[in-house]
Amino acid sequence: MKKLVTCTAALVALTGCDVATEVAGDAIAGEIRTRYIEQCQGIAESAGIAAERIDAACECSADNFKEDFAADGQLDINRERMEEVLRICIQDDAQVVPAEG
């Protein structure tokens, strides 16, 4: 009986660790995304992207890098790659803007 109680307590503790690890992982991912977007905004400004489009372009860019990382576990972030992804995001954004009229 004593072993059963000990095992149960250990399982509860491990479950708590998994939850804590997941929460910590989400917090770290959020912090990384925030820092990435801050860096992206500076690069977007220097690349001549219109100020009103920077936030959306950087959010799109962060999503693209997240998808790339999830797909192959590799994260290739450098200035040239960020500018390339920003251009793609701006083109995609311009294509979905509804026509005025």
Secondary structure by P-SEA (a helix, b strand, c coil): caaaaaaaaaaaaaaaaaaaaaaaaaaaaaaaaaaaaaaaaaaaaaacccccaaaaaaaaaaaaaaaaaaacccccccaaaaaaaaaaaaaaaaaaccccc
